[in-house]
Amino acid sequence: MRKVVFAFLLSIITSGAFADFTTNAKSAFLIDYDSGAEIFAKNADVLMPPSSMIKLMTLAVLFDEIKAGRVKMDDKFPVSENANYKNPLWYPASKICLVTGQNVSVKDLILGLIVLSGGDASVVVAEKLAGDENAFTGLMQRKAHEIGMEKSTFGNASGLPHPANLMTSRELAILATHLISDYPDIYPMFATKRFEFNDYQSDWCRDWGKTHTVNYNKLLFSMAGADGLKTGHTDDGGYGIVASSVVSGRRLIGVMNGFRGKGHDALAAEMKKMLNYGYSNTTNKIFYRPGDSVAKLPTWYGREDFVTATVAKPFAITTTKKDGLAGVRVVAIYDSPVPAPIYAGDVIGKLIAQKDGKVVATADLIAHDTVKRVQFLRRIWRNIMYLAGNM
């Protein structure tokens, strides 16, 4: 039998609630991390060259290998001619400054990508994991589809100008959310302000490296709580940034692309303005966290009479500070009883928030624990009891 259980009332922000915020960036997007609510959007679904922000996908593919145990931080990856600092590609581009035949640790490659925006490091990672950079873009594309980035396309791992390098601000926010949530042990590296590479193999690189140690993401230096992620810049495309900050325990993710300003400091100031706008005008409330008991659902043929329903990720609602928590209905919907066997993590219902009859937030209800099925004779006995009206 389908059950609908009233949960609570509240008010949720809607798209366009903050039309008075402006930016000269061609595209901008701001969301609440916990609820996923859209706070501000400007051309958020328009495909644009992402420049070095594409390196976030390069890192995501590498992080999967680390998470799976196939790659370790102290592993060494070889440097080919393609990643050599003398390759004309890298003369005007950001790089670590590597030499053919050199072997670089995975940790240094990650920091080189995050802090120095090393395009040469992207090539090293791509060639080690896929054989060549072209094959690696296939891994990037597959990863994008896995996490819901349906529009983005990839022509290389570095973000150097290529017609196939196209991403939207919304999908860059999806990628940032994925990096934060799925790699909690690695993500803190994005807050690294300075990286001094200690394995230069040429005198030119040693001299170059003395003045290339500071993260291009100046938001890390200008906003308390900023902890990532990545900037990008091309002469044609302007400046871009994918940013995250945590203020009073609340995380916002912001993306800008096509910003015209005087360098990375101006870019950071513009992003800080957008993030502060989100914090000043909105708030959020987390109603349930993973492991919390949302409801106890009766089971059918279960060795336990009830199974606890919880959520896989925080169920949060973002509201305007002006409106507060009033006016929207949130319900838990599930079929009762839930037939056993039930395994921890199984989807057994839905948590839905509605405003004016429209669904504005949803989350799967999942089983907190495994409930095994009773044996055959006990199922017969329960059927008898049910027919007798004792159940």
Secondary structure as UniProt FT lines:
FT   STRAND          2..10
FT   TURN            15..20
FT   STRAND          27..32
FT   TURN            33..35
FT   STRAND          38..42
FT   TURN            44..45
FT   HELIX           51..54
FT   HELIX           55..67
FT   TURN            68..69
FT   TURN            73..74
FT   STRAND          76..78
FT   HELIX           81..83
FT   TURN            85..86
FT   HELIX           88..90
FT   TURN            100..101
FT   STRAND          103..105
FT   HELIX           106..114
FT   HELIX           119..130
FT   HELIX           133..146
FT   TURN            147..148
FT   TURN            163..164
FT   STRAND          166..167
FT   HELIX           169..182
FT   TURN            184..186
FT   HELIX           187..191
FT   HELIX           203..209
FT   TURN            210..211
FT   HELIX           219..222
FT   TURN            224..225
FT   STRAND          226..234
FT   TURN            235..237
FT   STRAND          238..247
FT   TURN            248..249
FT   STRAND          250..259
FT   HELIX           263..281
FT   STRAND          282..288
FT   TURN            290..291
FT   STRAND          295..300
FT   STRAND          306..311
FT   STRAND          315..320
FT   TURN            321..323
FT   STRAND          328..335
FT   STRAND          338..339
FT   TURN            344..345
FT   STRAND          347..355
FT   TURN            356..357
FT   STRAND          358..367
FT   HELIX           376..387
FT   TURN            388..389
//
